[in-house]
């Protein structure tokens, strides 16, 4: 999945596949996780958030099932 780099102290890059609703996040330590069944609006709101780390911690991390991709 193609990811784009983001301005964040905890998140390095973010990718999203609307067809599968998979949100892929690469963290600053190099670990990559995919979050499953994420609605497009959540991806949009993450990308527009002033603090992507805060948004992730409060609206994604404990809400969506995830799997580790690498790292």
Secondary structure, DSSP 8 states (H G I E B T S, - for coil): ---EE-S-SSEEEEEEETTTTEEEEEETTS-EEEE-S--HHHHHHHHH-S-HHHHHHHHTTTTS-EEEEE-
